[in-house]
Amino acid sequence: MLGSHRHVTPGNALLAGGAGLLLGLLANPMRKLAVQAPTMLKKVWDEALAAEHKATLALMDLIEKTTEQDTGRRSILLAQLKHAIGKHSFQEENTVYAMMRQRELLEPAKALNEDHAEIKQFLFELTEMPKSDPQWIGKVRALRTELEEHMRLEENDHFPRLRRALSEEENQHLSAAMNKEGLKLA
């Protein structure tokens, strides 16, 4: 047998343990980068958020294809949806909406924050409902309607207004700040 004559020394064990520790320490930052990468690849904050909107709707498509018997799948997909929306909301609330308020777009920023609260309420109710409840998928569809309206307002009205109000340098800064916030929850 090849390799059966190897002798494990304390130095080799220590080296292997150190390598394992290093890999463990690198795993979480690498995972975070992988989660945030699709957003970071879009160079401008509003395009990145629009891409996240599309990804969220694709996740909703998967949820809507489930049946009352798919309780495990519904639970997993709902957890993924909650994470995606939570990260997305965190980015928007801590950077984009804050910048909107700074640029005197107070009412739209307030309305968008209120939308987020309503969306989080939907997510809470979906979490609390049995996944086999015949009303569950109807609540998912109501959430989708709210999300689509929120996304439409952002993409077609509020974000273009903010982007135009900012210089190219300020837009780049907002993109970097948004990605930094996203990495915190990725």
KOLVOMI-289886 format. One record per residue: x, y, z of N, C-alpha, C in turn; residue in one letter. Coordinates in steps of 0.001 Angstrom, whole numbers. Each point is the difference from the previous one (the first is absolute). Example, Ala and Ser with C-alpha at 12.3 -4.5 7.8 and 13.67 -1.06 7.14 Angstrom:
2
{site {13190,-5690,7800},{-890,1190,0},{900,1200,0},"a"}
{site {-350,1050,-720},{820,1190,60},{-770,1090,730},"s"}
This chain:
186
{site {839,-1188,0},{-839,1188,0},{875,1239,0},"m"}
{site {-242,829,-951},{756,1233,-63},{-461,936,1093},"l"}
{site {892,677,592},{-335,994,1008},{-283,-578,1370},"g"}
{site {13,-1321,135},{-306,-583,1315},{1171,123,960},"s"}
{site {1168,357,-524},{1180,112,846},{207,1418,516},"h"}
{site {-927,862,-294},{141,1378,469},{-184,40,1508},"r"}
{site {773,796,595},{-45,133,1446},{-538,1390,331},"h"}
{site {-1026,51,819},{-579,1278,404},{805,534,1164},"v"}
{site {619,1119,-235},{793,624,1055},{-801,1152,592},"t"}
{site {351,422,1187},{-703,1154,589},{81,1232,-897},"p"}
{site {1122,162,-691},{142,1139,-912},{-970,-79,-1165},"g"}
{site {-167,-1202,-572},{-942,-183,-1107},{-1440,234,470},"n"}
{site {-321,-504,1169},{-1353,180,541},{-273,1482,251},"a"}
{site {979,694,536},{-147,1430,257},{-171,767,-1310},"l"}
{site {782,-380,-1003},{-93,634,-1314},{-1390,-236,-615},"l"}
{site {-481,-1227,89},{-1325,-321,-539},{-1089,756,757},"a"}
{site {130,74,1296},{-968,743,810},{1,1478,-348},"g"}
{site {1190,563,-200},{112,1415,-381},{-614,259,-1357},"g"}
{site {230,-919,-953},{-589,147,-1327},{-1523,-69,83},"a"}
{site {-504,-905,819},{-1455,-105,176},{-583,1254,618},"g"}
{site {675,543,975},{-447,1243,635},{-25,1140,-1012},"l"}
{site {1066,112,-798},{68,1055,-1005},{-1137,-134,-1013},"l"}
{site {-249,-1219,-464},{-1111,-226,-936},{-1334,381,634},"l"}
{site {-161,-343,1253},{-1231,353,709},{-186,1499,111},"g"}
{site {1078,713,274},{-72,1457,120},{-289,664,-1340},"l"}
{site {478,-580,-1083},{-223,566,-1332},{-1366,-356,-582},"l"}
{site {-616,-1057,504},{-1253,-489,-589},{-1112,1032,55},"a"}
{site {-209,644,1136},{-1106,949,105},{195,1229,-875},"n"}
{site {1176,640,6},{167,1131,-919},{-167,-399,-1469},"p"}
{site {461,-1175,-354},{-142,-460,-1386},{-1476,-243,-337},"m"}
{site {-745,-564,945},{-1430,-210,-217},{-697,1345,-178},"r"}
{site {345,969,841},{-603,1331,-91},{281,636,-1360},"k"}
{site {1230,-126,-470},{346,546,-1313},{-796,-694,-1106},"l"}
{site {-175,-1302,130},{-763,-731,-1009},{-1460,445,-26},"a"}
{site {-577,255,1167},{-1395,443,73},{-148,1416,-556},"v"}
{site {942,877,311},{-91,1402,-414},{520,221,-1415},"q"}
{site {744,-944,-552},{636,178,-1311},{-967,421,-1116},"a"}
{site {-1176,-631,-135},{-881,444,-1094},{-364,1484,105},"p"}
{site {-156,494,1215},{-307,1420,207},{1231,847,-295},"t"}
{site {1149,-456,466},{1227,767,-189},{417,74,-1466},"m"}
{site {-377,-998,-787},{380,1,-1410},{-713,1093,-794},"l"}
{site {-1146,413,479},{-671,1151,-607},{724,1223,529},"k"}
{site {429,849,-872},{864,1107,414},{-752,1126,700},"k"}
{site {-1294,143,-265},{-757,1119,553},{-1090,-532,917},"v"}
{site {-202,662,1120},{-893,-446,1064},{-1404,-318,-483},"w"}
{site {-584,842,-870},{-1385,-240,-401},{-131,-1217,-910},"d"}
{site {997,-236,-832},{-13,-1204,-847},{180,-1250,862},"e"}
{site {829,107,1027},{215,-1123,911},{-1288,-347,745},"a"}
{site {-705,1027,473},{-1250,-244,718},{-1072,-564,-935},"l"}
{site {-26,470,-1238},{-957,-545,-976},{296,-1483,-257},"a"}
{site {1280,-360,-43},{363,-1416,-180},{-453,-826,1198},"a"}
{site {129,558,1198},{-491,-704,1184},{-1522,-135,-40},"e"}
{site {-678,1016,-529},{-1460,-97,-155},{-354,-1196,-880},"h"}
{site {695,-131,-1124},{-265,-1120,-915},{241,-1338,689},"k"}
{site {1080,-82,762},{313,-1249,702},{-1075,-324,1037},"a"}
{site {-522,1026,662},{-1065,-201,986},{-1259,-523,-679},"t"}
{site {-346,578,-1132},{-1193,-465,-726},{188,-1422,-520},"l"}
{site {1209,-363,-391},{271,-1376,-428},{-196,-967,1162},"a"}
{site {404,400,1184},{-221,-813,1192},{-1492,-124,291},"l"}
{site {-720,1102,-184},{-1464,-41,178},{-637,-965,-1006},"m"}
{site {512,-27,-1223},{-507,-947,-1008},{114,-1432,499},"d"}
{site {1140,-323,591},{204,-1353,528},{-991,-301,1122},"l"}
{site {-206,962,864},{-946,-196,1107},{-1404,-229,-544},"i"}
{site {-383,789,-983},{-1360,-105,-537},{-251,-1316,-730},"e"}
{site {1045,-713,-368},{-151,-1298,-669},{-183,-1142,996},"k"}
{site {111,291,1298},{-141,-1058,1004},{-1470,-301,251},"t"}
{site {-229,-1153,605},{-1356,-407,378},{-91,-95,1520},"t"}
{site {-1187,-216,494},{-230,-128,1445},{773,-1172,593},"e"}
{site {366,-967,-827},{762,-1151,491},{1497,289,78},"q"}
{site {458,1074,-622},{1420,350,-54},{417,863,1194},"d"}
{site {-395,-409,1200},{242,851,1169},{1482,228,272},"t"}
{site {814,-1023,-156},{1435,151,216},{617,952,-1005},"g"}
{site {-360,-167,-1253},{519,889,-1059},{-468,1430,238},"r"}
{site {-1261,172,388},{-510,1340,284},{781,652,1138},"r"}
{site {304,-764,1028},{761,535,1134},{1394,447,-422},"s"}
{site {659,-821,-790},{1353,325,-462},{-22,1232,-903},"i"}
{site {-920,21,-954},{-78,1142,-917},{-388,1284,733},"l"}
{site {-892,-121,986},{-374,1181,775},{1208,525,778},"l"}
{site {798,-891,558},{1211,431,717},{952,719,-955},"a"}
{site {148,-520,-1197},{855,654,-1001},{-557,1371,-384},"q"}
{site {-1307,74,-167},{-644,1268,-344},{191,1028,1114},"l"}
{site {-194,-440,1241},{174,907,1138},{1435,519,73},"k"}
{site {955,-863,-255},{1401,438,19},{268,997,-1124},"h"}
{site {-459,-306,-1198},{230,889,-1143},{-641,1370,227},"a"}
{site {-1240,-3,461},{-698,1262,242},{617,745,1174},"i"}
{site {405,-732,1033},{625,644,1146},{1289,712,-374},"g"}
{site {851,-668,-757},{1262,600,-449},{-272,1192,-899},"k"}
{site {-914,-176,-917},{-359,1058,-951},{-540,1226,739},"h"}
{site {-900,-224,927},{-574,1104,781},{1073,721,805},"s"}
{site {888,-772,602},{1082,570,799},{848,946,-851},"f"}
{site {325,-451,-1206},{787,832,-917},{-733,1296,-329},"q"}
{site {-1252,-137,-393},{-768,1180,-405},{-198,966,1162},"e"}
{site {-430,-513,1127},{-325,863,1134},{1235,720,538},"e"}
{site {1141,-674,2},{1200,579,599},{821,845,-959},"n"}
{site {-324,-21,-1273},{762,818,-949},{-906,803,-919},"t"}
{site {-779,-690,-816},{-780,677,-1043},{-1064,908,605},"v"}
{site {-793,-506,920},{-1061,825,584},{599,1125,837},"y"}
{site {1133,-281,650},{687,1044,762},{472,1110,-944},"a"}
{site {517,-377,-1154},{441,990,-979},{-1204,762,-563},"m"}
{site {-1110,-695,-168},{-1215,679,-466},{-403,1101,987},"m"}
{site {40,-333,1291},{-342,1007,1014},{991,1164,-37},"r"}
{site {1258,-310,-216},{1027,1035,-72},{-234,936,-1188},"q"}
{site {-596,-524,-1049},{-282,787,-1206},{-1427,559,-3},"r"}
{site {-587,49,1185},{-1342,587,174},{-1107,-800,-681},"e"}
{site {219,-1267,-229},{-1039,-896,-507},{-604,-731,1197},"l"}
{site {-481,785,938},{-447,-522,1293},{-1236,-884,-113},"l"}
{site {-1009,479,-694},{-1251,-765,-90},{186,-1337,-712},"e"}
{site {684,-25,-1151},{221,-1319,-617},{800,-951,899},"p"}
{site {1018,523,687},{795,-855,889},{-873,-560,1118},"a"}
{site {-847,835,553},{-901,-442,1068},{-974,-1065,-519},"k"}
{site {-572,245,-1171},{-960,-954,-580},{667,-1340,-298},"a"}
{site {1218,35,-524},{703,-1245,-307},{340,-767,1272},"l"}
{site {384,708,1054},{241,-655,1290},{-1274,-649,534},"n"}
{site {-1128,692,-152},{-1277,-568,444},{-350,-1246,-803},"e"}
{site {302,8,-1302},{-205,-1192,-816},{797,-1171,569},"d"}
{site {1230,263,387},{834,-1073,560},{-634,-583,1259},"h"}
{site {-576,850,818},{-658,-491,1220},{-1179,-907,-364},"a"}
{site {-766,374,-1010},{-1130,-838,-428},{487,-1337,-563},"e"}
{site {1082,36,-749},{555,-1226,-573},{490,-920,1110},"i"}
{site {636,570,1003},{471,-809,1138},{-1177,-604,764},"k"}
{site {-1112,712,48},{-1199,-538,643},{-518,-1211,-776},"q"}
{site {-28,106,-1327},{-390,-1145,-835},{911,-1195,286},"f"}
{site {1297,244,51},{950,-1090,229},{-213,-646,1362},"l"}
{site {-292,813,1002},{-296,-533,1335},{-1242,-889,-58},"f"}
{site {-1054,495,-642},{-1240,-770,-75},{201,-1303,-762},"e"}
{site {783,32,-1071},{281,-1223,-750},{801,-989,842},"l"}
{site {895,511,818},{797,-859,878},{-894,-671,1040},"t"}
{site {-955,748,524},{-877,-510,1057},{-1078,-950,-519},"e"}
{site {-419,165,-1236},{-1051,-852,-570},{536,-1401,-284},"m"}
{site {-821,-1018,197},{422,-1340,-446},{219,29,-1517},"p"}
{site {1084,-605,-446},{330,30,-1436},{-995,-822,-816},"k"}
{site {-800,-811,670},{-1022,-800,-692},{-1355,716,-48},"s"}
{site {-85,1167,619},{-1254,767,33},{-381,412,-1425},"d"}
{site {-1236,-276,-414},{-439,389,-1348},{96,1514,-248},"p"}
{site {4,794,1071},{101,1461,-144},{1448,472,-174},"q"}
{site {948,-882,249},{1404,393,-4},{434,562,-1350},"w"}
{site {-309,-698,-1059},{446,441,-1332},{-687,1303,-397},"i"}
{site {-1227,210,459},{-678,1278,-255},{726,1154,667},"g"}
{site {514,-237,1208},{780,1028,699},{1310,264,-740},"k"}
{site {599,-1057,-551},{1221,172,-800},{-304,890,-1205},"v"}
{site {-1116,-228,-632},{-362,801,-1186},{-292,1447,380},"r"}
{site {-608,208,1159},{-236,1371,472},{1335,686,284},"a"}
{site {942,-728,585},{1341,539,231},{642,372,-1329},"l"}
{site {-125,-868,-983},{588,278,-1316},{-566,1292,-589},"r"}
{site {-1308,207,129},{-623,1226,-508},{616,1221,668},"t"}
{site {171,-65,1328},{622,1110,737},{1441,217,-459},"e"}
{site {744,-1087,-140},{1393,106,-425},{116,614,-1391},"l"}
{site {-826,-479,-915},{81,512,-1372},{-314,1486,-65},"e"}
{site {-975,457,755},{-320,1428,12},{1150,798,610},"e"}
{site {556,-489,1086},{1133,652,653},{1184,90,-971},"h"}
{site {304,-1104,-659},{1116,-43,-945},{-230,947,-1174},"m"}
{site {-1230,34,-498},{-335,881,-1120},{245,1458,378},"r"}
{site {-465,388,1181},{208,1377,450},{1490,329,135},"l"}
{site {737,-921,566},{1429,240,149},{690,135,-1353},"e"}
{site {-198,-998,-852},{733,-63,-1266},{-418,1072,-1003},"e"}
{site {-1280,362,-3},{-492,930,-1023},{-90,1444,454},"n"}
{site {12,243,1297},{-193,1364,480},{1106,419,969},"d"}
{site {12,-602,1175},{861,486,1080},{1495,-161,-272},"h"}
{site {419,-1158,-477},{1422,-205,-236},{531,874,-1137},"f"}
{site {-719,105,-1120},{506,911,-1042},{112,1454,493},"p"}
{site {-958,435,807},{80,1366,548},{1231,171,863},"r"}
{site {269,-977,862},{1171,101,862},{1277,-65,-823},"l"}
{site {53,-913,-939},{1219,-144,-815},{322,1310,-720},"r"}
{site {-1033,659,-548},{209,1285,-685},{426,1100,973},"r"}
{site {-434,-95,1243},{332,1028,993},{1438,-114,499},"a"}
{site {644,-1134,-269},{1356,-249,474},{1005,155,-1134},"l"}
{site {1186,441,355},{1088,41,-969},{463,-1432,-273},"s"}
{site {825,-170,-1013},{536,-1332,-310},{796,-533,1193},"e"}
{site {775,872,615},{790,-394,1172},{-905,-411,1161},"e"}
{site {-1085,727,215},{-941,-341,1075},{-721,-1314,-289},"e"}
{site {-325,-249,-1264},{-621,-1274,-364},{964,-1158,247},"n"}
{site {1267,191,-313},{998,-1040,255},{152,-243,1503},"q"}
{site {11,1093,756},{101,-128,1455},{-1210,-755,560},"h"}
{site {-1191,325,-492},{-1211,-678,471},{43,-1487,-355},"l"}
{site {510,-322,-1173},{137,-1410,-393},{918,-741,962},"s"}
{site {1133,599,315},{953,-642,920},{-595,-134,1396},"a"}
{site {-667,1050,470},{-613,-45,1337},{-1084,-1073,57},"a"}
{site {-790,-104,-1065},{-1071,-1002,-40},{585,-1413,36},"m"}
{site {1064,-243,-765},{630,-1321,5},{613,-321,1352},"n"}
{site {557,974,646},{555,-193,1340},{-1087,-445,963},"k"}
{site {-1165,637,-70},{-1129,-392,855},{-477,-1400,-360},"e"}
{site {-57,-301,-1293},{-444,-1324,-433},{898,-1106,511},"g"}
{site {1303,256,31},{942,-1010,492},{-233,-330,1462},"l"}
{site {-519,950,756},{-249,-243,1415},{-1021,-1109,216},"k"}
{site {-973,-98,-892},{-1062,-1000,164},{59,-1131,-1010},"l"}
{site {944,72,-932},{86,-1033,-1041},{271,-1364,600},"a"}
